[in-house]
Amino acid sequence: MSYQEVDIDRLRIINGECLIEIHSLVENEVDFNGTKLQIVTKVKGSNDFAHENDVIDLVKRMKKFHYKDKEAAREYTQMVASLNKEYDKDKEDHEGKQAVRHGKLVKVSEKNADFGGWDYSCEFDAQVGDEVWFDATFTRDQIDMSEKVFQNNGKTYMLIPQKSIHAARRNGEMISVNGYILGRLLPNDRKAGDLYLIESDTARVEVVVPNPRTPKYIADIWNNTKVKKGDVVCMRKIFAIKLDATLAETSDLVRFQPRVIVAVEND
């Protein structure tokens, strides 16, 4: 797909956005058993349900990627079938689910409003050249509109709000951005005596990268909880959001703001 050509060197950003270099709007490849597999991101619009014949057709198309064994084909069939069930379940399109959420930070806005229409503000620690992770909402918006996607010398770039960036990697080290905490999901089972009680709405997360910055909020109802690396914190599951939930996952970490923490477990 081609986009508007822009001279990146002459582009000035003054509205609180960042320019990100991305390889594509959609993650359409994944390493699988040593083979590159193409992820199916579109489903026939005329079908309300995924049928077995559709899955078989998809696998046949995969032959051009040179499957090396029948086991890989079988497992891929199961993966596609699972995707189709998920699509039928909640009516989300596969393309949206595979929206890219990471890229290379190329330019940062020269000017920023304190809140800029968001409900929080925070110092911005990402630097040009960092690999960054951001909210997939903005990529999904551009899959159809493409009004903020550009090309230059064969590379693809996208404008996203600076506050939508949650994490960065610099020299191999993960960094908190915009006051977000990065962590790893843990089992959420609880033991009371000899009984195990499972709270399905609670996420337990081990802090991997604490936030060096403290966000400020428009509403004074929010309080920030201070954490350190290794702390185990609890929150509602909806707030522990994966940095990259695509099948081509680039990180297994989740991100959340310090205001959503409801408890810190004691050692």
MOWOLIN-V726084 format. One record per residue. N is the residue number from 1. RES is the residue in three letters. BURIAL is b if it has 9 or more other ideal C-beta (glycine too) atoms within 8 Angstrom, else e. D_LAST is the distance of its C-alpha to the last C-alpha in Angstrom with 2 decimals. Layout:
N & RES & BURIAL & D_LAST
N & RES & BURIAL & D_LAST
This chain:
1 & MET & e & 52.71
2 & SER & e & 54.18
3 & TYR & b & 53.07
4 & GLN & e & 54.67
5 & GLU & e & 55.27
6 & VAL & b & 53.91
7 & ASP & e & 54.32
8 & ILE & b & 50.67
9 & ASP & e & 51.70
10 & ARG & e & 53.56
11 & LEU & b & 51.02
12 & ARG & e & 49.57
13 & ILE & b & 46.59
14 & ILE & e & 46.46
15 & ASN & e & 44.89
16 & GLY & b & 41.15
17 & GLU & b & 41.11
18 & CYS & b & 40.32
19 & LEU & b & 42.38
20 & ILE & b & 40.54
21 & GLU & b & 42.17
22 & ILE & b & 41.44
23 & HIS & e & 42.89
24 & SER & e & 43.67
25 & LEU & b & 42.79
26 & VAL & b & 41.69
27 & GLU & b & 39.65
28 & ASN & e & 42.33
29 & GLU & b & 41.46
30 & VAL & b & 38.63
31 & ASP & e & 38.32
32 & PHE & b & 38.58
33 & ASN & e & 39.25
34 & GLY & e & 40.76
35 & THR & b & 43.02
36 & LYS & e & 43.14
37 & LEU & b & 43.27
38 & GLN & b & 44.59
39 & ILE & b & 42.43
40 & VAL & b & 44.62
41 & THR & b & 44.03
42 & LYS & e & 46.99
43 & VAL & b & 48.07
44 & LYS & e & 51.67
45 & GLY & e & 52.07
46 & SER & e & 54.66
47 & ASN & b & 52.31
48 & ASP & e & 50.13
49 & PHE & e & 48.59
50 & ALA & b & 47.85
51 & HIS & e & 50.29
52 & GLU & e & 50.22
53 & ASN & e & 53.19
54 & ASP & b & 51.32
55 & VAL & b & 48.58
56 & ILE & b & 51.25
57 & ASP & e & 53.00
58 & LEU & b & 49.85
59 & VAL & b & 49.33
60 & LYS & e & 52.99
61 & ARG & e & 52.52
62 & MET & b & 49.73
63 & LYS & e & 52.28
64 & LYS & e & 53.21
65 & PHE & b & 49.78
66 & HIS & e & 50.81
67 & TYR & b & 48.46
68 & LYS & e & 48.40
69 & ASP & e & 47.70
70 & LYS & e & 47.91
71 & GLU & e & 44.23
72 & ALA & b & 43.29
73 & ALA & b & 45.81
74 & ARG & e & 44.51
75 & GLU & b & 40.90
76 & TYR & b & 42.10
77 & THR & b & 44.09
78 & GLN & e & 41.01
79 & MET & b & 39.20
80 & VAL & b & 42.15
81 & ALA & b & 42.48
82 & SER & e & 38.87
83 & LEU & b & 39.54
84 & ASN & b & 42.65
85 & LYS & b & 40.93
86 & GLU & b & 38.35
87 & TYR & b & 41.28
88 & ASP & b & 43.11
89 & LYS & e & 40.07
90 & ASP & e & 39.37
91 & LYS & e & 42.47
92 & GLU & e & 40.65
93 & ASP & b & 42.69
94 & HIS & b & 41.40
95 & GLU & b & 42.52
96 & GLY & b & 40.23
97 & LYS & b & 37.25
98 & GLN & b & 38.01
99 & ALA & b & 38.45
100 & VAL & b & 37.41
101 & ARG & b & 34.28
102 & HIS & b & 34.35
103 & GLY & b & 36.99
104 & LYS & b & 38.04
105 & LEU & b & 38.20
106 & VAL & b & 41.84
107 & LYS & b & 42.56
108 & VAL & b & 40.77
109 & SER & b & 42.46
110 & GLU & e & 44.41
111 & LYS & e & 43.85
112 & ASN & e & 41.05
113 & ALA & e & 41.01
114 & ASP & e & 37.98
115 & PHE & b & 36.93
116 & GLY & b & 39.77
117 & GLY & e & 39.60
118 & TRP & e & 35.81
119 & ASP & e & 33.51
120 & TYR & b & 31.43
121 & SER & b & 32.23
122 & CYS & b & 30.41
123 & GLU & e & 31.48
124 & PHE & b & 32.24
125 & ASP & b & 30.96
126 & ALA & b & 32.46
127 & GLN & e & 35.55
128 & VAL & e & 38.72
129 & GLY & e & 38.32
130 & ASP & b & 34.66
131 & GLU & b & 33.83
132 & VAL & b & 32.41
133 & TRP & b & 30.99
134 & PHE & b & 32.30
135 & ASP & e & 32.77
136 & ALA & b & 35.07
137 & THR & e & 36.93
138 & PHE & b & 39.15
139 & THR & b & 40.06
140 & ARG & b & 40.92
141 & ASP & e & 43.22
142 & GLN & b & 45.08
143 & ILE & b & 45.64
144 & ASP & e & 48.59
145 & MET & e & 49.46
146 & SER & b & 48.94
147 & GLU & e & 50.02
148 & LYS & b & 47.33
149 & VAL & b & 47.56
150 & PHE & b & 49.84
151 & GLN & b & 51.15
152 & ASN & b & 52.23
153 & ASN & e & 53.55
154 & GLY & e & 52.24
155 & LYS & e & 48.65
156 & THR & b & 47.03
157 & TYR & b & 45.32
158 & MET & b & 43.75
159 & LEU & b & 43.14
160 & ILE & b & 39.87
161 & PRO & b & 38.33
162 & GLN & b & 36.29
163 & LYS & b & 33.59
164 & SER & b & 33.24
165 & ILE & b & 31.67
166 & HIS & b & 27.87
167 & ALA & b & 27.22
168 & ALA & b & 29.24
169 & ARG & b & 29.42
170 & ARG & b & 31.14
171 & ASN & e & 31.89
172 & GLY & e & 29.48
173 & GLU & e & 26.48
174 & MET & b & 25.02
175 & ILE & b & 25.25
176 & SER & b & 24.20
177 & VAL & b & 27.37
178 & ASN & b & 28.20
179 & GLY & b & 24.75
180 & TYR & b & 23.17
181 & ILE & b & 19.66
182 & LEU & b & 19.74
183 & GLY & b & 17.22
184 & ARG & b & 17.20
185 & LEU & e & 17.22
186 & LEU & e & 14.97
187 & PRO & e & 16.12
188 & ASN & b & 15.76
189 & ASP & e & 16.15
190 & ARG & e & 14.48
191 & LYS & e & 14.97
192 & ALA & e & 16.54
193 & GLY & e & 18.03
194 & ASP & e & 20.11
195 & LEU & e & 20.50
196 & TYR & e & 18.97
197 & LEU & e & 19.35
198 & ILE & e & 19.82
199 & GLU & e & 19.95
200 & SER & e & 22.42
201 & ASP & e & 22.41
202 & THR & b & 18.72
203 & ALA & b & 17.43
204 & ARG & b & 13.89
205 & VAL & b & 14.00
206 & GLU & b & 12.21
207 & VAL & b & 13.63
208 & VAL & b & 16.17
209 & VAL & b & 18.45
210 & PRO & b & 17.56
211 & ASN & b & 20.64
212 & PRO & e & 22.57
213 & ARG & b & 24.87
214 & THR & e & 24.44
215 & PRO & b & 26.75
216 & LYS & e & 29.25
217 & TYR & b & 30.36
218 & ILE & e & 33.76
219 & ALA & e & 32.46
220 & ASP & e & 30.63
221 & ILE & e & 28.67
222 & TRP & e & 25.92
223 & ASN & e & 22.90
224 & ASN & b & 20.81
225 & THR & b & 17.01
226 & LYS & e & 15.94
227 & VAL & b & 13.42
228 & LYS & e & 12.87
229 & LYS & e & 13.04
230 & GLY & e & 10.12
231 & ASP & b & 8.58
232 & VAL & b & 8.82
233 & VAL & b & 11.38
234 & CYS & b & 13.80
235 & MET & b & 17.54
236 & ARG & b & 20.85
237 & LYS & b & 21.84
238 & ILE & e & 24.95
239 & PHE & b & 23.14
240 & ALA & b & 21.39
241 & ILE & b & 24.67
242 & LYS & b & 25.36
243 & LEU & b & 26.93
244 & ASP & b & 29.54
245 & ALA & e & 30.11
246 & THR & b & 33.49
247 & LEU & e & 34.42
248 & ALA & b & 34.93
249 & GLU & b & 31.24
250 & THR & b & 30.71
251 & SER & b & 26.91
252 & ASP & e & 24.18
253 & LEU & b & 22.03
254 & VAL & b & 21.79
255 & ARG & b & 22.32
256 & PHE & b & 21.61
257 & GLN & b & 22.14
258 & PRO & b & 19.60
259 & ARG & b & 21.58
260 & VAL & b & 20.68
261 & ILE & b & 16.93
262 & VAL & e & 16.49
263 & ALA & e & 12.75
264 & VAL & b & 9.51
265 & GLU & b & 6.54
266 & ASN & e & 3.79
267 & ASP & e & 0.00
